[in-house]
């Protein structure tokens, strides 16, 4: 009888231990999940994001770019995560970038979302490297240009991951950096010095903006300059191959004289609009159709 009591007590103890083990493990797992979730900033804890991914963007991959190191513009979805400088390196179809931030508030980055960051290993994090000026720099892989890339940044003060979206802008690269560009040149067309009309098509941005077509081009010593007129008075300059060109505005239009390296390709340009409360640069492409070129007298 005594043995039965001992056996019964042992069985009860074992059952209790097993029950506690399962429930304790479940509790620990839940606590761990909650702890990880608390390390990712919520939307309420972040400034309102800026939409940097534009409709109609076509990704540009490393295979499309000449090997080398280039200064490149990077747009961020957060006003709290400003990239002051970025150097893009292309080597054997792979791209990396060294980004210099405007502040020193982030200890490390992760190329992905905040939720993915809390599950990642330390080896997957990208720590900062302080440069000679005391700025924080980060070397990150770049999958493609002109494409939204998830990047989580770990705040030094808040000790949380903040979700960002980055877009590396191909339009800010020198035009000769891009490979596989097939264009028609003025020399190939045998264009003599003079003024010509040509149909031009604008793509990019919201899709609501247009340019006047046909446009006019001036050919002189093999160099082509186009007068392109945006059908809006709210543009103050355009960037072509990184160089700024000021415009002439009327009550309804904004006109710019810009160089044209060639025809029959989507030539990247960036136009600064002042229609919003804060000036904003917008990336476009211009397609000059060589089949429509006609001699003109302006």
Residue, then its C-alpha position, 0 to 999 in steps of 0.5 A: x500500500x505504501x509503495x502504491x502511495x509513493x508511486x502515485x505521488x511520483x506520477x503526480x509530480x511527473x505530470x505536474x512537471x510535464x504540464x509546467x514544462x509545456x506551459x512554461x515553454x509556451x510562455x517563454x516563446x510568447x514572451x520572446x515573440x513579444x520582445x522581438x515585436x517591441x524592437x520594431x518601431x510601429x507606424x505611430x512611432x515613425x514620421x509619415x513615410x515618403x513614397x519614393x517608388x514611382x510608377x513605371x520604374x524599370x530596375x537597372x541591374x549591375x550587368x547594365x552598368x560599366x564597372x567603376x565607382x560612381x557618385x549616386x543619388x539615393x532617395x529615402x522614404x524617411x525624412x529621419x534617414x537622409x543620405x548625404x553622400x553615396x558612392x556606388x561600386x559596380x564590379x562583375x555585375x555586382x553592386x555595393x554602395x557606401x552610404x554616408x548618413x546626415x546624422x549619427x543616430x543609427x548603430x547598424x543597418x539590415x537590408x530587409x524589413x525590421x521584422x526580418x532584422x530581429x530574426x537575423x544573425x549578428x553577421x547579417x547586420x551592417x555596422x557603421x564605420x566612422x569616416x575622417x569627418x566623424x560621419x557614419x558610413x555603411x557599406x550595403x549591397x545594392x540589388x538594383x537601381x530604380x527599385x524600392x529596396x527595404x532597409x531597416x535602421x537600428x536607432x541608437x537612442x530608441x533601440x528599435x528597428x525602423x523600416x525605410x525604403x531606399x531607391x538608388x537613382x540611375x538618372x544621377x549616373x553619367x550617361x556613359x556609365x550605362x551599358x547596352x544603350x542603343x541610340x541614334x546619333x546626329x552623325x549617324x543621321x547625317x544631320x547638318x547644322x541647323x534647326x529641326x523639329x522632332x517628336x518627343x515623349x515624356x515618361x515618369x513621375x505621376x504620369x500627369x505631366x506632359x511636354x510640348x511635342x514636337x520639340x525643336x533641336x539645334x544641331x551645331x558641329x555635331x552637338x545637339x541641343x533641344x528646347x523642351x517645354x513642360x506643360x506646367x509653370x512649376x519647374x525651375x530646373x532640370x538635371x541632365x547627366x548631373x548638370x543643372x539647367x535653369x528654365x524659362x517660365x511663363x504662366x503655363x509652361x517651363x522651357x529648358x535648353x538641354x543637351x541631347x546625346x542621341x535619339x531613339x532611347x529613353x534619355x534620363x532627366x530629373x526635373x525639380x517641381x515647385x508645385x508642392x510646399x517643398x521643392x521635389x526632384x522627379x525623375x523622367x525619361x525623354x524619347x526623341x523619335x529620329x524618324x520624325x525629324x524635319x528641317x524647321x524654321x523657328 
